[in-house]
Amino acid sequence: MADNFILLDSGYEQRQREKNRMLFRVIFIGFVFILIFLISLIVVSNSSSYVYPPKIKQNCSKDYNFDYYILALRWPVTECLSKDKCLKYNQEWLIHGLWPNRNDGTYPQNCCSDEKFDLKELIPIENQLKEDWPNLLKNHADDSLWRHEWTKHGTCSRTKPFQYFNTTLELYKKFTIDKWLKQENVIPSNDKTYSGDSIINVISKKIGFNIEIECENNKEYLSQINICVGKNFNVFDCQKEHKSSCNNQIIYPTNK
Ligand code: 5GP
C-alpha cells in the first residue's frame, strides 16, 4: 500500500515538473519574440527609409555663389502706406535683410542648408532683432520676417543663423541714417519732395561710398536704402543704377 502511494506521488511530481518546464519554455519563447520585435522596431525607426510622416524634400539651390552683400534698410512708413496691415512701429529706418548678391545683378536664393531657423538660438539677440528688424505685418509671428530672410537669403551666406543675424545687427548700428538725413534737413514729410540724388548724396557722403535707393507707389515714395558690403563686411560703392525705381522727385513720407 505504502509502495503504491510512493509510486502515485512520484508520477504526480513528474507531471508537475513537466508542466513547469512547458510553462518556462512558453515564457522564454514569448520573451525572445518580444525582444526581437523591439529590436526590429528600433532598427526600422532609425533607418532613413522609414520616416513617418514622410520627409518632404524641399526644393533648394546648391548655387551658393555670390560676390557681395546688400544691406537693405526699409522705411516702414512707405511699407505700411495705404495698408491697414501693419502693426505699430517706430518711425525709423529698419533692417529688411542682408542679401548675398552677384556682380551680374542676379542673386542666389533659398539655398540648401543644414542650418534650420530656430528662434531659440537667437534668444541672446531677440530683443535687438525685435527693435531693429521687426515684423511689421499683423497676424504674423514676431519671427516671421527673420525666418523668411534666413530661408531665402541667409542660407546662401553659408553661415549659421546666429552669426548671420548678429552680423547684420552689428552692421546696421554703423549706419545712423535717421540722424544723417535729419542733420542735412531731409525730414520725413508728406508735403515736400526731395530729389533722389539729394538723398543719395547725403548718405553716400556720410558713408564714403555710393548707395542705392528704391521707391514704391508709382516710384513716388522712398522705400529702401541699399548699402553694398563685401564678404569681409567692408562697405564699397554700389555699382547699379542708383535710383531706377524712383521718380526724380520723391516723397519721404511720415505717419505723424
Ligand atoms: P525679400 O523676399 O525681398 O527678402 O522680402 C520680401 C518678402 O518679405 C515679401 O514676401 C513680403 O511679403 C515679406 N515681408 C515684407 N515685410 C514683412 C514683414 O514685416 N513681416 C513678414 N512676415 N514678411 C514681410
Residues whose N, C-alpha, C, O or C-beta is under 5 A from the ligand:
A	BS01	5GP	G97 P134 N135 L136 L137 H140 S144 L145
